[in-house]
Amino acid sequence: MKRLTSRAARRPDPADASDGETEQRILAAAHEVFVRRGTAGARMQDIATEAGVNQALLHYYFRSKARLSEAVFRRAARQLFPRVIDVMASDLELEEKVERVVALELDQLSKVPYLPAYILSELAHHAERAPQLMSALTGMAPDAIGPKVMAGLRRQIEGRVRAGTMHPVSPEQFLVNLLSLCIFPFAARPMLMAVLGMDQHGFNRFIDRRRQELAAFFLRSLRP
């Protein structure tokens, strides 16, 4: 069969699902394959098999592995920091922001534990995707995020420093430290499970306890 090179080259078979449904099924299958194997280790045939379609449909909807990889990355990026930017930019008290971010991150990453390692690997090999990541997370250009998030966070931190209830810390360090404490156990999950002698159930219990203790631990570390 002649290789398909454009959408115009082929229309979906009437027996196939509707355009949107088929495209989303392919994207979901590609997400599973790319996140578990990385872009380099993923094969189009594996994605087609996972989606229950032929490779011609993959090329019809996404043209190439590179375009499919970009679509998966955008989809994955939206899952990594669910609503974190909105929480940090809100008028909530600082302590409630920390508690909400911990709950959001640990709950979401428990559902998709492979995600942090995939995102970090993709950024290591495709640094140009960092702006894409931030745009997907926030719906804003990367250079617009600082004024929205950091200014309010800085005011809250400085207010607590003046009151003598918090050590001085830049808002950038505050945010990165908090997110790192949430994300690292999932990014290093296989290593932690091996070093700490955990099976999957043990790791789940470890995260459950972390969910209960992490916000208080983080906030205590900032007190004089």
ROSE-4610 file (N, C-alpha, C; in Angstrom, 1 decimal, always signed):
// ROSE-4610
residu = [M/M/M/K/K/K/R/R/R/L/L/L/T/T/T/S/S/S/R/R/R/A/A/A/A/A/A/R/R/R/R/R/R/P/P/P/D/D/D/P/P/P/A/A/A/D/D/D/A/A/A/S/S/S/D/D/D/G/G/G/E/E/E/T/T/T/E/E/E/Q/Q/Q/R/R/R/I/I/I/L/L/L/A/A/A/A/A/A/A/A/A/H/H/H/E/E/E/V/V/V/F/F/F/V/V/V/R/R/R/R/R/R/G/G/G/T/T/T/A/A/A/G/G/G/A/A/A/R/R/R/M/M/M/Q/Q/Q/D/D/D/I/I/I/A/A/A/T/T/T/E/E/E/A/A/A/G/G/G/V/V/V/N/N/N/Q/Q/Q/A/A/A/L/L/L/L/L/L/H/H/H/Y/Y/Y/Y/Y/Y/F/F/F/R/R/R/S/S/S/K/K/K/A/A/A/R/R/R/L/L/L/S/S/S/E/E/E/A/A/A/V/V/V/F/F/F/R/R/R/R/R/R/A/A/A/A/A/A/R/R/R/Q/Q/Q/L/L/L/F/F/F/P/P/P/R/R/R/V/V/V/I/I/I/D/D/D/V/V/V/M/M/M/A/A/A/S/S/S/D/D/D/L/L/L/E/E/E/L/L/L/E/E/E/E/E/E/K/K/K/V/V/V/E/E/E/R/R/R/V/V/V/V/V/V/A/A/A/L/L/L/E/E/E/L/L/L/D/D/D/Q/Q/Q/L/L/L/S/S/S/K/K/K/V/V/V/P/P/P/Y/Y/Y/L/L/L/P/P/P/A/A/A/Y/Y/Y/I/I/I/L/L/L/S/S/S/E/E/E/L/L/L/A/A/A/H/H/H/H/H/H/A/A/A/E/E/E/R/R/R/A/A/A/P/P/P/Q/Q/Q/L/L/L/M/M/M/S/S/S/A/A/A/L/L/L/T/T/T/G/G/G/M/M/M/A/A/A/P/P/P/D/D/D/A/A/A/I/I/I/G/G/G/P/P/P/K/K/K/V/V/V/M/M/M/A/A/A/G/G/G/L/L/L/R/R/R/R/R/R/Q/Q/Q/I/I/I/E/E/E/G/G/G/R/R/R/V/V/V/R/R/R/A/A/A/G/G/G/T/T/T/M/M/M/H/H/H/P/P/P/V/V/V/S/S/S/P/P/P/E/E/E/Q/Q/Q/F/F/F/L/L/L/V/V/V/N/N/N/L/L/L/L/L/L/S/S/S/L/L/L/C/C/C/I/I/I/F/F/F/P/P/P/F/F/F/A/A/A/A/A/A/R/R/R/P/P/P/M/M/M/L/L/L/M/M/M/A/A/A/V/V/V/L/L/L/G/G/G/M/M/M/D/D/D/Q/Q/Q/H/H/H/G/G/G/F/F/F/N/N/N/R/R/R/F/F/F/I/I/I/D/D/D/R/R/R/R/R/R/R/R/R/Q/Q/Q/E/E/E/L/L/L/A/A/A/A/A/A/F/F/F/F/F/F/L/L/L/R/R/R/S/S/S/L/L/L/R/R/R/P/P/P]
num = [1/1/1/2/2/2/3/3/3/4/4/4/5/5/5/6/6/6/7/7/7/8/8/8/9/9/9/10/10/10/11/11/11/12/12/12/13/13/13/14/14/14/15/15/15/16/16/16/17/17/17/18/18/18/19/19/19/20/20/20/21/21/21/22/22/22/23/23/23/24/24/24/25/25/25/26/26/26/27/27/27/28/28/28/29/29/29/30/30/30/31/31/31/32/32/32/33/33/33/34/34/34/35/35/35/36/36/36/37/37/37/38/38/38/39/39/39/40/40/40/41/41/41/42/42/42/43/43/43/44/44/44/45/45/45/46/46/46/47/47/47/48/48/48/49/49/49/50/50/50/51/51/51/52/52/52/53/53/53/54/54/54/55/55/55/56/56/56/57/57/57/58/58/58/59/59/59/60/60/60/61/61/61/62/62/62/63/63/63/64/64/64/65/65/65/66/66/66/67/67/67/68/68/68/69/69/69/70/70/70/71/71/71/72/72/72/73/73/73/74/74/74/75/75/75/76/76/76/77/77/77/78/78/78/79/79/79/80/80/80/81/81/81/82/82/82/83/83/83/84/84/84/85/85/85/86/86/86/87/87/87/88/88/88/89/89/89/90/90/90/91/91/91/92/92/92/93/93/93/94/94/94/95/95/95/96/96/96/97/97/97/98/98/98/99/99/99/100/100/100/101/101/101/102/102/102/103/103/103/104/104/104/105/105/105/106/106/106/107/107/107/108/108/108/109/109/109/110/110/110/111/111/111/112/112/112/113/113/113/114/114/114/115/115/115/116/116/116/117/117/117/118/118/118/119/119/119/120/120/120/121/121/121/122/122/122/123/123/123/124/124/124/125/125/125/126/126/126/127/127/127/128/128/128/129/129/129/130/130/130/131/131/131/132/132/132/133/133/133/134/134/134/135/135/135/136/136/136/137/137/137/138/138/138/139/139/139/140/140/140/141/141/141/142/142/142/143/143/143/144/144/144/145/145/145/146/146/146/147/147/147/148/148/148/149/149/149/150/150/150/151/151/151/152/152/152/153/153/153/154/154/154/155/155/155/156/156/156/157/157/157/158/158/158/159/159/159/160/160/160/161/161/161/162/162/162/163/163/163/164/164/164/165/165/165/166/166/166/167/167/167/168/168/168/169/169/169/170/170/170/171/171/171/172/172/172/173/173/173/174/174/174/175/175/175/176/176/176/177/177/177/178/178/178/179/179/179/180/180/180/181/181/181/182/182/182/183/183/183/184/184/184/185/185/185/186/186/186/187/187/187/188/188/188/189/189/189/190/190/190/191/191/191/192/192/192/193/193/193/194/194/194/195/195/195/196/196/196/197/197/197/198/198/198/199/199/199/200/200/200/201/201/201/202/202/202/203/203/203/204/204/204/205/205/205/206/206/206/207/207/207/208/208/208/209/209/209/210/210/210/211/211/211/212/212/212/213/213/213/214/214/214/215/215/215/216/216/216/217/217/217/218/218/218/219/219/219/220/220/220/221/221/221/222/222/222/223/223/223/224/224/224]
x = [+0.8/+0.0/+0.9/+0.5/+1.2/+1.2/+2.3/+2.3/+1.5/+0.8/+0.0/+0.8/+0.7/+1.5/+0.7/-0.6/-1.4/-2.8/-3.5/-4.9/-5.8/-5.4/-6.2/-6.0/-4.9/-4.6/-5.6/-6.2/-7.1/-8.2/-9.4/-10.5/-10.7/-11.1/-11.3/-12.3/-12.1/-13.1/-14.4/-15.5/-16.8/-17.0/-16.4/-16.5/-15.8/-14.8/-14.1/-15.0/-14.6/-15.3/-15.3/-16.1/-16.1/-14.7/-14.4/-13.1/-12.6/-13.4/-12.9/-12.7/-13.5/-13.4/-12.1/-11.9/-10.8/-9.5/-9.5/-8.3/-7.9/-9.0/-8.7/-8.3/-8.8/-8.4/-6.9/-6.5/-5.1/-4.2/-4.7/-3.9/-3.7/-4.8/-4.7/-3.8/-3.9/-3.0/-1.5/-1.3/+0.1/+0.6/-0.3/+0.1/+0.6/-0.1/+0.3/+1.7/+1.9/+3.1/+4.3/+4.1/+5.2/+5.6/+4.6/+4.9/+5.7/+5.4/+6.0/+7.4/+7.5/+8.7/+9.6/+9.1/+9.8/+9.6/+9.9/+9.7/+10.6/+11.9/+12.8/+12.4/+11.9/+11.5/+10.2/+9.4/+8.0/+8.0/+7.2/+7.0/+5.6/+5.5/+4.1/+3.2/+3.8/+3.0/+2.5/+3.3/+2.8/+1.6/+1.7/+0.6/-0.6/-0.5/-1.6/-2.3/-1.5/-2.0/-2.8/-2.2/-2.8/-4.1/-4.2/-5.4/-6.4/-6.0/-6.9/-7.2/-6.2/-6.3/-5.1/-5.1/-3.9/-3.1/-1.8/-0.9/-1.3/-2.1/-2.6/-3.3/-4.2/-4.9/-4.0/-3.0/-2.0/-1.5/-1.1/-0.5/-1.6/-2.8/-3.9/-4.1/-4.1/-4.5/-3.3/-2.1/-0.9/+0.3/+0.2/+1.2/+2.6/+3.1/+4.4/+4.5/+5.5/+5.8/+6.1/+6.8/+7.2/+6.0/+5.0/+3.8/+3.0/+2.9/+2.2/+2.9/+4.2/+5.0/+4.7/+4.6/+4.3/+2.9/+2.0/+0.6/+0.5/+1.2/+1.3/+1.9/+3.0/+3.7/+2.8/+2.0/+1.1/+0.0/-0.5/-1.5/-0.9/+0.3/+0.9/+1.2/+1.7/+2.0/+0.8/-0.3/-1.5/-1.9/-1.4/-1.6/-0.6/+0.5/+1.6/+1.4/+0.9/+0.7/-0.8/-1.7/-3.2/-3.5/-3.9/-4.4/-3.4/-2.2/-1.2/-1.0/-0.9/-0.7/-1.9/-3.1/-4.3/-4.3/-3.9/-3.9/-2.8/-1.7/-0.6/-0.9/-1.7/-2.1/-3.3/-3.9/-5.2/-5.0/-6.1/-6.1/-6.1/-5.9/-5.9/-4.7/-4.8/-3.7/-2.6/-1.3/-0.2/-0.2/-0.6/-0.7/-1.7/-2.8/-3.8/-3.3/-2.6/-2.0/-1.1/-0.2/+0.7/-0.1/-1.1/-1.9/-2.7/-3.2/-3.9/-3.0/-1.8/-0.8/-0.4/-0.1/+0.3/-0.8/-2.0/-3.1/-3.3/-3.3/-3.5/-2.4/-1.2/+0.0/+0.0/-0.1/+0.0/-1.2/-2.4/-3.5/-3.4/-3.0/-2.8/-1.7/-0.6/+0.6/+0.4/-0.4/-0.8/-1.5/-2.2/-3.0/-2.1/-1.0/-0.1/+1.3/+1.8/+3.1/+4.3/+4.1/+5.1/+5.4/+4.4/+4.4/+5.7/+6.1/+7.2/+8.5/+8.8/+10.0/+9.9/+8.7/+8.5/+8.8/+8.1/+8.3/+9.8/+10.4/+11.8/+12.7/+12.4/+13.2/+13.0/+11.7/+11.4/+12.1/+12.1/+12.7/+14.2/+14.8/+16.3/+16.7/+15.8/+16.2/+15.6/+14.6/+13.9/+13.7/+14.8/+14.7/+13.8/+13.6/+12.7/+11.2/+10.9/+9.6/+9.2/+10.2/+9.9/+8.9/+9.0/+7.9/+6.6/+6.6/+5.4/+4.8/+5.6/+5.2/+4.4/+5.1/+4.5/+3.2/+3.2/+1.9/+0.8/+1.1/+0.1/-0.4/+0.5/+0.1/-0.7/-0.5/-1.1/-2.0/-1.9/-2.6/-2.1/-0.9/-0.2/+1.2/+1.7/+3.1/+4.0/+5.1/+6.0/+6.4/+6.6/+7.0/+5.9/+4.6/+3.5/+3.2/+3.9/+3.5/+4.1/+5.3/+5.9/+5.0/+4.6/+3.8/+2.5/+1.9/+0.7/+0.9/+1.9/+2.2/+3.1/+4.3/+5.4/+5.1/+4.4/+4.2/+3.4/+2.3/+1.4/+2.1/+2.8/+3.5/+4.6/+5.3/+6.3/+5.7/+4.5/+3.9/+3.5/+3.0/+2.6/+3.8/+4.9/+6.1/+6.7/+6.8/+7.4/+6.6/+5.2/+4.4/+4.7/+4.9/+5.2/+6.6/+7.5/+8.9/+8.9/+8.1/+8.0/+7.4/+6.4/+5.8/+6.6/+7.8/+8.6/+8.2/+7.3/+6.8/+7.4/+8.3/+8.9/+10.3/+11.2/+12.5/+12.4/+13.2/+13.2/+13.5/+12.7/+12.9/+12.3/+13.0/+12.4/+11.2/+10.3/+9.1/+9.5/+10.5/+11.0/+11.4/+12.2/+12.7/+11.6/+10.7/+9.5/+8.7/+8.4/+7.6/+8.3/+9.6/+10.4/+10.6/+10.9/+11.0/+9.8/+8.6/+7.4/+7.0/+7.2/+6.9/+7.9/+9.1/+10.1/+9.8/+9.3/+9.0/+7.8/+6.9/+5.8/+6.2/+7.0/+7.2/+8.3/+9.4/+10.5/+10.2/+9.3/+9.1/+8.6/+7.8/+7.3/+8.3/+9.1/+10.2/+11.2/+11.5/+12.5/+11.8/+10.6/+9.8/+10.5/+11.1/+11.7/+12.9/+13.7/+14.8/+14.4/+13.4/+12.9/+12.3/+11.6/+11.0/+12.1/+13.2/+14.3/+15.1/+15.4/+16.2/+15.5/+14.2/+13.4/+12.6/+12.9/+12.3/+10.7/+10.2/+8.8/+8.2/+7.1/+6.3/+5.4/+4.5/+3.6/+2.7/+2.2/+1.3/+2.1/+3.3/+4.1/+4.4/+4.6/+4.8/+3.5/+2.4/+1.1/+0.9/+1.3/+1.1/+2.1/+3.3/+4.3/+3.7/+3.0/+2.4/+1.3/+0.5/-0.7/-0.2/+0.9/+1.4/+2.0/+2.7/+3.3/+2.2/+1.0/-0.1/-0.5/-0.5/-0.9/+0.2/+1.4/+2.5/+3.3/+3.2/+4.1/+3.9/+2.7/+2.4/+2.9/+2.6/+3.1/+4.6/+5.2/+6.7/+7.3/+6.7/+7.2/+7.1/+5.9/+5.7/+6.6/+6.8/+7.7/+9.1/+9.5/+10.9/+11.1/+10.1/+10.2/+10.1/+9.7/+9.6/+10.9/+11.0/+12.3/+12.5]
y = [-1.2/+0.0/+1.2/+2.2/+3.4/+4.2/+4.7/+5.4/+6.7/+7.0/+8.2/+9.3/+10.5/+11.6/+12.8/+12.8/+14.0/+13.5/+14.4/+14.1/+14.0/+14.8/+14.7/+13.4/+12.7/+11.5/+10.3/+10.5/+9.4/+9.9/+9.4/+9.7/+8.5/+8.7/+7.5/+6.6/+5.3/+4.3/+4.6/+4.5/+4.7/+3.8/+2.6/+1.6/+2.1/+3.0/+3.5/+4.4/+4.7/+5.6/+7.0/+7.9/+9.3/+9.9/+10.9/+11.5/+11.9/+12.6/+13.0/+11.9/+10.9/+9.7/+8.9/+8.7/+7.9/+8.7/+10.0/+10.8/+10.7/+10.8/+10.8/+9.4/+8.4/+7.0/+6.8/+7.3/+7.2/+8.0/+9.2/+10.0/+9.4/+8.8/+8.1/+6.9/+6.1/+5.0/+5.5/+6.5/+7.0/+7.5/+8.2/+8.6/+7.4/+6.3/+5.2/+4.6/+4.6/+4.0/+5.0/+6.2/+7.2/+7.4/+7.5/+7.7/+6.6/+5.3/+4.2/+3.9/+4.2/+3.8/+4.9/+6.2/+7.3/+7.4/+8.6/+8.8/+7.9/+7.8/+7.0/+5.5/+5.0/+3.6/+3.2/+4.2/+4.0/+3.7/+2.7/+2.4/+2.7/+3.2/+3.5/+2.2/+1.1/-0.1/-0.5/-0.2/-0.4/+0.5/+1.7/+2.7/+2.3/+1.8/+1.4/+0.2/-0.8/-1.9/-1.5/-0.6/-0.2/+0.5/+1.3/+2.0/+1.1/+0.0/-0.9/-0.4/+0.3/+0.8/+0.4/+0.7/+0.4/+1.7/+1.5/+2.6/+3.7/+3.4/+4.4/+5.5/+5.0/+6.0/+6.9/+6.3/+7.2/+8.3/+7.9/+8.9/+9.9/+9.4/+10.3/+11.4/+11.1/+12.0/+12.9/+12.2/+12.9/+13.1/+12.5/+12.7/+12.0/+12.1/+11.5/+11.2/+10.4/+10.2/+11.4/+12.3/+13.6/+14.4/+14.5/+15.3/+14.6/+13.3/+12.6/+12.7/+12.7/+12.9/+14.3/+15.3/+16.7/+16.7/+16.1/+16.1/+15.4/+14.3/+13.5/+14.4/+15.1/+15.9/+17.0/+17.7/+18.7/+18.1/+16.9/+16.3/+15.9/+15.4/+15.0/+16.2/+17.3/+18.5/+19.1/+18.9/+19.5/+18.7/+17.4/+16.6/+16.7/+17.3/+17.3/+18.3/+19.5/+20.5/+20.9/+20.0/+20.4/+21.5/+22.6/+23.8/+24.4/+24.0/+24.6/+26.1/+26.5/+27.9/+28.7/+28.2/+28.9/+29.1/+28.0/+28.0/+29.0/+29.0/+29.9/+31.4/+31.6/+33.0/+33.5/+32.6/+33.0/+33.8/+34.2/+35.0/+34.2/+32.9/+32.0/+32.4/+32.1/+32.2/+31.3/+31.7/+30.9/+29.5/+29.3/+27.9/+27.0/+27.6/+26.9/+26.6/+27.5/+27.2/+26.0/+25.9/+24.8/+23.5/+23.5/+22.3/+21.9/+22.8/+22.5/+21.9/+22.6/+22.1/+20.7/+20.4/+19.0/+18.0/+18.3/+17.4/+17.2/+18.3/+18.2/+17.4/+17.7/+17.0/+15.5/+15.2/+13.8/+13.0/+13.6/+12.8/+12.6/+13.6/+13.4/+12.5/+12.6/+11.8/+10.3/+10.1/+8.7/+8.0/+8.8/+8.2/+8.0/+8.8/+8.7/+8.8/+7.7/+7.8/+7.8/+7.4/+7.4/+8.8/+9.7/+11.0/+11.9/+12.1/+13.0/+12.5/+11.2/+10.7/+11.0/+10.8/+11.0/+12.5/+13.4/+14.8/+15.3/+14.8/+15.2/+14.7/+13.4/+12.9/+13.6/+14.0/+14.7/+16.1/+16.8/+18.1/+18.0/+16.9/+16.7/+16.5/+15.9/+15.6/+16.7/+17.4/+18.4/+19.7/+20.4/+21.6/+22.6/+22.6/+23.6/+23.4/+22.3/+22.0/+22.7/+23.3/+23.9/+25.0/+25.9/+26.9/+26.3/+25.2/+24.5/+23.9/+23.4/+22.9/+24.0/+25.1/+26.2/+26.7/+26.8/+27.3/+26.3/+25.0/+24.0/+24.0/+24.2/+24.2/+25.4/+26.6/+27.8/+28.5/+28.1/+28.8/+30.2/+30.5/+31.8/+31.6/+32.7/+32.7/+32.6/+31.9/+31.7/+33.0/+34.1/+35.4/+36.1/+35.6/+36.2/+35.5/+34.4/+33.6/+34.3/+34.9/+35.5/+36.6/+37.6/+38.6/+38.1/+37.0/+36.5/+35.7/+35.0/+34.1/+34.6/+35.1/+35.4/+36.7/+37.7/+38.9/+38.7/+38.0/+37.8/+36.9/+35.9/+35.0/+35.7/+36.6/+37.4/+38.3/+38.9/+39.8/+39.0/+37.8/+36.9/+36.5/+36.1/+35.7/+36.9/+38.0/+39.2/+39.6/+39.5/+39.8/+39.0/+37.7/+36.8/+37.0/+37.3/+37.6/+38.9/+39.9/+41.1/+40.8/+39.8/+39.4/+38.5/+38.1/+37.2/+35.7/+35.3/+33.9/+33.1/+33.6/+32.9/+33.4/+32.4/+32.8/+33.5/+34.4/+34.9/+33.9/+33.8/+32.9/+33.5/+33.4/+34.0/+33.1/+33.8/+33.0/+31.9/+32.1/+31.1/+29.8/+30.0/+28.9/+28.2/+29.0/+28.5/+27.6/+28.0/+27.2/+26.0/+26.1/+25.0/+23.9/+24.4/+23.5/+22.7/+23.4/+22.7/+21.7/+22.0/+21.1/+19.9/+20.2/+19.1/+18.1/+18.5/+17.6/+16.7/+17.2/+16.5/+15.5/+16.0/+15.2/+14.2/+14.5/+13.6/+12.1/+11.8/+10.4/+9.6/+10.3/+9.7/+9.6/+10.6/+10.6/+9.6/+9.3/+8.3/+7.1/+6.8/+5.7/+4.3/+3.9/+2.6/+2.5/+3.6/+3.6/+3.6/+4.4/+4.4/+3.1/+2.4/+1.1/+0.1/+0.2/-0.8/-0.5/+0.8/+1.1/+0.9/+1.2/+1.1/-0.2/-1.1/-2.4/-2.4/-1.6/-1.5/-2.2/-2.8/-3.2/-2.0/-2.2/-1.1/-0.7/-1.7/-1.4/-0.6/-0.9/-0.2/+1.2/+1.4/+2.8/+3.6/+2.9/+3.7/+4.1/+3.2/+3.6/+4.8/+4.7/+5.8/+7.1/+7.1/+8.4/+8.8/+7.9/+8.2/+8.9/+8.4/+9.1/+10.5/+10.5/+11.8/+12.8/+12.4/+13.3/+13.9/+13.2/+13.7/+14.6/+14.4/+15.0/+16.1/+16.1/+16.9/+18.4/+18.9/+20.3/+20.9/+20.1/+20.6/+20.6/+19.6/+19.5/+20.7/+21.0/+22.1/+23.4/+23.7/+24.9/+25.1/+24.0/+24.0/+24.4/+24.0/+24.2/+25.7/+26.5/+27.9/+28.8/+28.2/+29.0/+29.3/+30.4/+30.8/+29.8]
z = [+0.0/+0.0/+0.0/-0.8/-0.9/+0.4/+0.9/+2.2/+2.1/+3.2/+3.2/+3.7/+3.1/+3.5/+3.9/+3.7/+4.1/+4.5/+5.2/+5.5/+4.3/+3.3/+2.0/+1.3/+1.6/+0.9/+1.2/+2.4/+2.8/+3.7/+3.5/+4.5/+5.4/+6.6/+7.5/+6.9/+7.1/+6.7/+7.4/+6.8/+7.4/+8.6/+8.6/+9.7/+10.9/+10.7/+11.9/+12.7/+14.0/+14.8/+14.2/+14.8/+14.3/+14.4/+13.6/+13.6/+15.0/+15.8/+17.1/+18.0/+18.0/+18.8/+18.5/+17.2/+16.8/+17.1/+16.9/+17.2/+18.6/+19.5/+20.9/+21.4/+20.7/+21.1/+20.7/+19.6/+19.2/+20.1/+20.5/+21.4/+22.8/+23.3/+24.6/+24.5/+23.4/+23.3/+23.2/+22.4/+22.3/+23.6/+24.4/+25.7/+26.6/+26.6/+27.3/+26.9/+25.6/+25.0/+25.2/+24.9/+25.1/+26.5/+27.4/+28.8/+29.4/+29.0/+29.6/+28.9/+27.7/+26.9/+26.5/+26.6/+26.1/+24.6/+24.1/+22.6/+21.8/+22.2/+21.5/+21.4/+22.5/+22.6/+22.1/+21.8/+21.3/+19.8/+19.4/+17.9/+17.5/+16.3/+15.8/+15.7/+15.4/+15.4/+16.8/+17.9/+19.2/+19.5/+19.1/+19.3/+18.6/+17.3/+16.5/+17.2/+17.7/+18.4/+19.6/+20.4/+21.6/+21.3/+20.2/+19.9/+19.1/+18.6/+17.9/+16.5/+15.9/+14.5/+13.7/+12.4/+11.6/+11.5/+11.1/+11.0/+10.1/+9.1/+8.1/+8.8/+9.8/+10.6/+11.4/+12.0/+12.7/+11.9/+10.7/+9.7/+9.3/+9.1/+8.7/+9.7/+11.0/+12.1/+12.5/+12.5/+13.1/+12.2/+11.0/+10.0/+10.3/+11.5/+11.8/+13.3/+13.6/+15.0/+15.8/+15.2/+15.8/+16.2/+15.3/+15.6/+16.7/+16.6/+17.6/+19.0/+19.0/+20.2/+20.8/+20.0/+20.5/+21.1/+20.4/+21.0/+22.3/+22.4/+23.7/+24.8/+24.4/+25.4/+26.0/+25.1/+25.5/+26.4/+26.1/+26.9/+28.3/+28.3/+29.6/+30.4/+29.8/+30.5/+31.3/+30.7/+31.4/+32.6/+32.7/+33.9/+35.0/+34.7/+35.7/+36.8/+36.5/+37.6/+37.5/+37.9/+37.8/+38.7/+38.1/+38.8/+39.8/+39.7/+40.7/+40.5/+39.2/+39.0/+39.5/+39.2/+39.7/+41.2/+41.9/+43.3/+43.8/+43.2/+43.7/+43.4/+42.3/+41.9/+42.6/+43.4/+44.1/+45.3/+46.0/+47.2/+48.4/+48.3/+49.5/+50.4/+51.6/+52.6/+52.1/+52.5/+52.0/+52.5/+53.7/+54.3/+53.5/+53.2/+52.4/+51.0/+50.4/+49.1/+49.2/+50.2/+50.3/+50.5/+51.3/+51.5/+50.3/+49.5/+48.3/+47.2/+47.1/+46.1/+46.4/+47.6/+48.0/+47.7/+48.1/+47.8/+46.3/+45.5/+44.1/+43.4/+43.8/+43.1/+43.5/+44.7/+45.1/+44.6/+44.6/+44.1/+42.6/+41.9/+40.4/+40.1/+40.7/+40.4/+40.8/+41.8/+42.2/+41.0/+40.2/+39.1/+37.9/+37.8/+36.6/+37.1/+37.8/+38.4/+37.4/+36.2/+35.2/+34.6/+34.9/+34.2/+34.5/+35.7/+36.0/+35.2/+35.3/+34.6/+33.1/+32.5/+31.1/+30.8/+31.6/+31.3/+31.4/+32.5/+32.6/+31.5/+31.1/+30.0/+28.7/+28.4/+27.2/+27.2/+28.4/+28.4/+28.3/+28.8/+28.7/+27.2/+26.4/+25.0/+24.1/+24.6/+23.7/+24.6/+24.8/+25.7/+25.1/+23.8/+23.2/+23.6/+24.3/+24.7/+26.0/+26.7/+28.0/+27.9/+26.9/+26.7/+26.4/+25.7/+25.4/+26.6/+27.5/+28.8/+29.6/+29.7/+30.5/+29.9/+28.6/+28.0/+28.2/+28.1/+28.3/+29.8/+30.7/+32.1/+32.5/+31.9/+32.4/+31.4/+30.1/+29.1/+28.8/+29.3/+29.2/+28.6/+28.0/+27.5/+28.7/+28.6/+29.8/+30.5/+29.7/+30.3/+31.0/+30.9/+31.6/+32.9/+33.2/+34.4/+35.7/+35.6/+36.7/+37.4/+36.6/+37.2/+37.8/+37.3/+37.8/+39.1/+39.2/+40.3/+41.3/+40.9/+41.8/+42.6/+42.0/+42.7/+43.9/+43.8/+45.0/+46.0/+45.5/+46.4/+47.2/+46.5/+47.2/+48.3/+48.0/+49.0/+50.2/+50.0/+51.2/+52.0/+51.3/+52.0/+52.8/+52.1/+52.8/+54.0/+53.9/+55.1/+56.3/+56.0/+57.1/+57.6/+56.8/+57.2/+58.1/+57.8/+58.6/+60.0/+59.9/+61.2/+62.0/+61.5/+62.2/+62.3/+61.4/+61.4/+60.3/+59.5/+58.4/+58.1/+57.7/+57.2/+55.9/+55.5/+54.2/+53.1/+52.1/+51.0/+49.7/+48.6/+47.4/+46.9/+46.3/+45.8/+44.8/+44.0/+43.1/+43.9/+44.9/+45.7/+46.5/+47.0/+47.7/+46.8/+45.6/+44.6/+44.2/+43.8/+43.3/+44.4/+45.6/+46.8/+47.0/+47.0/+47.2/+46.2/+44.9/+43.8/+43.8/+44.1/+44.1/+45.2/+46.3/+47.4/+47.0/+46.1/+45.6/+44.5/+43.6/+42.4/+42.5/+43.3/+43.4/+43.7/+44.6/+44.9/+43.7/+42.8/+41.6/+40.5/+40.4/+39.4/+39.7/+41.0/+41.4/+42.0/+41.6/+42.2/+42.1/+40.9/+40.9/+41.9/+41.9/+42.8/+44.3/+44.6/+46.0/+46.4/+45.5/+45.9/+46.1/+45.3/+45.5/+46.8/+47.0/+48.2/+49.5/+49.5/+50.7/+50.8/+49.9/+50.0/+49.9/+49.0/+48.8/+47.6/+47.7/+46.5/+46.2/+45.2/+44.8/+45.9/+46.7/+47.8/+48.9/+49.1/+50.1/+49.6/+48.3/+47.8/+47.9/+47.7/+47.8/+49.3/+50.2/+51.6/+52.0/+51.4/+51.6/+51.1/+50.0/+49.4/+50.3/+50.8/+51.6/+52.9/+53.5/+54.7/+54.3/+53.2/+52.7/+52.5/+52.0/+51.8/+53.1/+54.1/+55.5/+56.1/+55.8/+56.6/+55.8/+54.5/+53.7/+53.9/+53.9/+54.0/+55.3/+56.4/+57.7/+57.8/+57.2/+57.2/+56.4/+55.3/+54.5/+55.2/+55.8/+56.5/+57.7/+58.4/+59.6/+59.2/+58.1/+57.6/+57.4/+57.2/+56.9/+58.1/+59.3/+60.5/+61.1/+61.8/+62.5/+63.6]
